[in-house]
Structure formats: structure tokens, C-alpha cells
Amino acid sequence: MFFVYVLKSTQHFRFYVGMTSDVQRRLEEHNAGKAKSTKGWMPRILFFKEEFLSREEARNREKYLKSGYGKQWIKEKWSRSSGDRASDFSEAAESSHN
């Protein structure tokens, strides 16, 4: 089995999309600072994961979620999952312009 997972920084409005066969191990590696791509945005929580039978299916989904449309889908899912998160988006937009 392969998983595509999305992590959310608890301190910043940043998401990370990855693929693995062991989600718990990868989450621990990310939070231990062993993943260069997420080291500056710790700690991270698992937002969601999806399971796939093949590596190819998982890789295709990971690529989609890393695309512009996929990123938008993740933000919309985040917004729906916890009520109105519009302030998260506006704060993130403001901080990225400073």
C-alpha cells in the first residue's frame, strides 16, 4: 500500500504533500527535522491521507495535489473541515507580501 498525505504546519499556514508507505514514520521524520523541505515549518500535523494500491496511482495523486488546482483543493478542504478559515488565508497572503 502507498499513501499520499498532506501535513499542515501548526505555526504557519503551510501545507506539505508527500507520498510514502508508512505515514506515521514520515510524520515523525518531518517533525524531527529530518526532511529538508519541511524543516523550517515545524511542528506539523497530519491533515489527511489517501490510500492507493500502486505506487503509480499514489504518485499521480501526489502530482495533482502539488499542482495549482490541487493546492486550491487542499485549501478548500481545510476550510470546510474546520468551519470558516478565511482568516487563515488572508493572514497567509499578508505575511507572504511582507
Number of C-alpha atoms within 10 A of each C-alpha: 11 19 23 24 23 22 20 20 19 13 10 15 16 16 21 18 21 19 21 17 15 11 18 11 11 17 18 15 14 21 18 13 15 12 14 8 10 20 15 10 19 17 19 22 16 15 17 14 14 13 15 15 10 11 16 11 14 23 18 11 21 20 14 15 21 16 12 9 10 16 16 13 14 18 18 13 13 18 16 11 11 8 8 10 14 11 10 15 13 12 12 13 12 9 11 8 6 5
